[in-house]
Structure formats: C-alpha cells, structure tokens
C-alpha cells in the first residue's frame, strides 16, 4: 500500500511538471503571437555600395556574386518569426504550391508590414499565376519601402510589360539595369526584344 502511494505521488508530480511545461509553452506561443515585428534594419548603405560595385564590375562572375549578395541582404528578415514565414513561403513557391506560398506571405505581410521582401515575394507568386494587377500593387509597396530593391524594380518592369504598358515597363527596366547591369532581364532591352529602346541596342 505504501509503495502504491509513493507511485501515485510520483505520477502526480510528473503530471504537475508536464502541466507546468505545457502552460509555459502555451504562454510563450501566445506572447509570440502578440509580439510586434521589429522594423527592418536600414540596409541602404549596403545596397548602395553593392550597386556601385555592380556598375563598375567587368566580369560576369563578379556581377553574379554581387547580385547574390544583394539578395542575401534583402532576404534578411527582421526576426526569426518573419524569417520562418519567408523561408516557408519560398519553399512552397519553389514546388509550385502557390496557394500555400501565398498563405505564408500573407502572414508575413500582416506581421511585418514594413518589410519590403514580404510584398515582393507575394508579388512574384501572383505574377507566376498571371495575377499581374495584384502583383503590381505589392511591387509598388515593396519599392516604396525599399527603393533600392533592384529585383523588385525588374519584377515591376516585367509586370508592366505583361499588362501591355510597354513604355512604363521600358522606363522601369532601364532603372533596374542602371542599378545592376548584370540582371538577366537586361536582354529584354536589346534590339528586337519586347522592351527595346528605339534606335538603341543595349
């Protein structure tokens, strides 16, 4: 009988510990859910330096390296929660699960409304689905938040092109290529291409 009581006390103690841990976890989740996303870091100087280097680069490999570094900076989310949503959305997009990707990017934008990349990634998914008007809205917000987002500049040019707004698309692409001459979208400005500059071969 004494042994049974001892076992009972041990079980009750274990249950209390488990309950305490569960409550702590629940509180942590609730607190995290209610936490505000911090403002993104100011990366203006980093991007300006990379743009200047890209404009002066002579080799394709260096241009690609600089382009990759720009992306690394832009994909640096404000906190772990935002980073997890961004990464999850990009993984869903890579396997063409666009609805799943949009769910993650919607959450990211709602949580971090001042983080440009959330809007840019959501725009990309909408672009891939042919929802160009929706994509354009998000691209405008992304560029308002981060004017040096060269990828969003190029994406906006492609979106305008698909909407038949060729003159605006050309103007936007010239800005993007001016910032980063190593963009693959540069080919669209070449003679005979959809955004060719009249009388000029890039």
N, C-alpha and C positions, 0 to 999 in steps of 0.2 A: 504493500500500500504506500509506504514511504517512497519507494522507487517511482511509482506511478505519479505521485505528487511532484517529485523532482522533474520528471519528464514533462509534466504539464507546465511547470514554471519555465522550463527551458523553451518549450514551444511558444508560450505566451510572450516570453522575452524576444524570441526570434520574430514573432508577428509584430511586436511593437517596433522593433528595429526596421522591419520591412515597411511598415506603415509610415514611419518617420521618413525613410528614404523616398518613399513614393510621394509623400506630401511635399518634400523638398524639391523633387523633380517637377511636380506639377506647378509649384510656385515659381520655379526657375523658368518654365515654359511660359507661364502667364506674364511674368515680368519681361521676358524677352519679346513676347508678342506686343506688349505695350510700349516697348522701348522705341525711341525715335532714331531714325537713321542719321548718322552724323553727316555733315556736309562733306562732299568730296574734297580731296586735297587739291590745292592750287598747283596745277601742272603746266601752267602757261609757259614758264621759262624753259622747262624741259622740252616741251613741244617746239617752241621757237628755236631752240638750239638744234634740235633734230631736223627741222625744216631747213634751216640754214645749211646744215651739213648735206642734206639730200640734194639741195640745189647746186652744191659745189661738187658732189660726188662724180667720179669719172668712170667707175666700173659698176657693172650690173650687180655683182656680188655685194658691193658696199651699199648700193641703193636698196637692195633687198634686205640687208641687215638693218639698215636704218628704218625701213618700213616696218620690219618686225618689232623693233624697239618701240616705235610709236604705238603699235598695237598693244604691247605689254603694258604701257603706261595707261592707255585708255581702258584696258580690261582690269585695271586695279580698282576693285570696288571699295566703297567706303568702310565696310566692316564685314565680318565673317558671314553674317546672315545674308547680306546683299551679294557677297561673293558666291555663296552656295546657290542662290537663286539664279544668278547669272550663269554659272557653270552648268547647272541643271538644264536651263533653257537652251544653252548652246548644244549640249549633248542631245537633247530632243530634236533640235533643228537638224543636226548632222545626220540623223537617221530618218529624216523627213516626217517626224511626228510634229507637224506644225501646230496642231491644237494643243498638244502637251507643252510645246515650247512657248506658245502664247500665254498659257496659264502661268508659267514661271515668270515670264517677262511682265505680265500684268501685275503680279505680286511685287516684282522688283520695282516697277514704276510707282506703285502705290506706297511702298515702303520708303523708297529713296527718290522722291520727285525732283531732286536737283542733280541727280546723277545722269549725265548725258547718255552713257552707253546703254542704259535700260531702254531708252527710246530708240536708239539706233538699232539695237538688236531686234526689237519688236517691229520696227520698220522693215528690216531685212526679211523677216518671216512673212509679213504682209506682202512685200514685193514678190517673194517667191510664189505666193498664192495668187498673184495678179491683182491684189487689192492696192493699187497704186495711189489712190486718193488718200487712203488711210496711212499708207507708208509716208506720203509727203507731209502729212500733219506731224507725225512723230519726228521726221528728219528736221523739220523746221524748229521743233522744240529742242532737239539734240544740238543743233548748231547755235541756237540762242544761248544754251547753257555752256557749250564748248565750241566757240567759233573756229578753233584750230583743229577740229576733228576732220582731218583730211578724208578719211574713209566715208564719213557722212556726207562730205561735200561731193565726192564721186557718186555715192549712192543717190544723192538728191538729183544729180545730173542724169543718171540712168532712169530714175523715176519720172522726171520731167520728159525725157525722151520717149518713154513708153506711153506717156499721156499726150504725145504729139506736140508738146511745147518745145519745139526744136531750138529756137533762138535762146530761150531761157536755159535750156539744157546745155547748149554750147557754152554760154557765158559761165555757167556754174562749173562745167568741166575744165574750162581754162583756168579758173581759180584753183581747182583741186590740183591740176597738173603743174600749175605755177608753184604750188607749195611742195609738191612731191613729184618730180619728173619721172619717177620710176613706177608710177601706177600703171597697171596693165590696161586700164581704161583709156590710157593715152591714145591707143590705136583708134579709138572712135573719132578722134580729131584729124586723122590722116586723110589725105586726098581720096575722095570716093567713099569715105566712111560716113555713117549717119550724121555725125556732128562735124563734118569737115568745115574748116574755116574757109569761106570763099576767097579764092586767089592765094591761098597759103597752104603749104604742105608741111605738117608737123612730123 
